[in-house]
Amino acid sequence: MILAFTLAGIALIGVLGFVGRRRPAADLAEWTVGGRRFGAVTMWFLQAGEVFTTFTFLGMAGLAFSGGVAAMYALPYVPIAYVVLFFLAKRLWTLGKERGYLTQGDFLEDRYRSRTLGTLSAVLGVVFVLPYLQLQITGLGLIVRLVTGDTASGTLSMVAGSVLVVAFVLWAGLRGVAATSYFKDGIMLVALVVLIIAVPTHFAGGIPAVFRKVEQLHPEKLFLHSGPNDHVWFVTSMLVSAIGVGLMTLPHSWPALMSARDPKVLRRNYAWMPVYELCLLLPMVIGFAAILVVPEGSDPNGVLLTLSKDALPGWVTGIVVVAATATAMVPAAGILIGISSLVARNIVRVRSGRRQFWINHGTVVVASTLALVLGIFRPDLLANLLLLTYSGSVQLAPANLLGFLRRVPVGAGPVLAGLVAGELAVLWLTFVDTQLVGTVNVGLVGLGVNVVVLASAAVVAPRKTALVEAA
């Protein structure tokens, strides 16, 4: 029954993606940013729903189960980032409209008059976000495998989901992602409300009882203590995440912002989205309930679905699985648009708009196929690279921040030097000397190196050309 629900949900998401297209996209801009015509409601689901991925739905419960209150680092960084974006969004949208930006690479190349910076930022964006794409597809198989106990069913779901995501992305572009986002957030909220009522009641007698029992049996889960998720990890991870989101360093966040009808739509949404992000608390509560009943050492990512199967009838669990599936497929579609647009616009450079369109579509197929194959045959191959998704992409923050200014105060040279130094520091601390900085988020250390090198290079080699005026 659960497998049937899952496959039906995957098919429904695919159908919704297809009907999102109103007419054939005339060019890459129409396909990537929907012609910059999205209103407040569509923008709400595109942007507010970006944070609700497979990691959020399953991972937040898992982090609360394994790390206790350390999971709550995710609560403050999103509102902080949205406060920053409330003030930056108008500036960024106006520049994008006037200068025709579709990607982060477009923005950096234009503001610094540097093709090299545009290309490098695009390559880094693809490298850092590709593991995130694989996470969504692998998560889709994990979801089905956890509830059915059948590896073949998980693989079938991964293949079916990937094919449908590719198909509706190619057919409808960002409009397809927008259409599926309505369904994803709607069913996800329904599933979370059901879970937050049923699971604590079934296993502990209610939410207050969950925390009373955790306090009695596992009091260490209710405060930060020494270990991998200590105070330093909490604060530095929160800062890196807030900087990354607030300064738009993740490439797949750019098409959504650029698709708004006007800056007022963005500012209105950023004023209210922090309230919506409180929904992150719901899977965390499920994770605390799991502390009481799931054996220590169990797979953290599976605790939400494990408790769902025990507390709910089969058909209701099927709805929860469909919701979890949607949190994998829809973000995967948005990531594909971000990756393919970077490749077509900033890496493989062709003059013909038609050829650019074909390169874009070819990248969608290649990227999704690569993520699917690795997810099936080598699910752990990109696991270490996933550590770089945020710590690596946040190294673009200084370049973005200076580019937002009315007059860009430095040239591309210092920015490139800082970016390369920051990335090298992150790579070293992630793969070579992993204990050098303890529990400090390596992205923050890399960012410090980045800023020091950028500032030093700007002093040693001051900009000789005229400062770039804002468009």
Secondary structure, 3 states (H helix, E strand, C coil): CHHHHHHHHHHHHHHHHHHCCCCCCCCHHHHHHHHHCECHHHHHHHHHHHHCCHHHHHHHHHHHHHHHHHHHHHHHHHHHHHHHHHHHHHHHHHHHHHHCCCCHHHHHHHHHCCHHHHHHHHHHHHHHHHHHHHHHHHHHHHHHHHHHCCHHHHHHHHHHHHHHHHHHHHHHCHHHHHHHHHHHHHHHHHHHHHHHHHHHHHHHCCHHHHHHHHHHHCHHHHCCCCCCCCHHHHHHHHHHHHHHHHCCCCCCHHHHHHCECCHHHHHHHHHHHHHHHHHHHHHHHHHHHHHHHCCCCCCHHHHHHHHHHHHCCHHHHHHHHHHHHHHHHHHHHHHHHHHHHHHHHHHCCCCCHHHHHHHHHHHHHHHHHHHHHHHHHCCCCCHHHHCHHHHHHHHHHHHHHHHHCCEECCCHHHHHHHHHHHHHHHHHHHHCCCCCCCCCCHHHHHHHHHHHHHHHHHHHCCCCCCCEECC
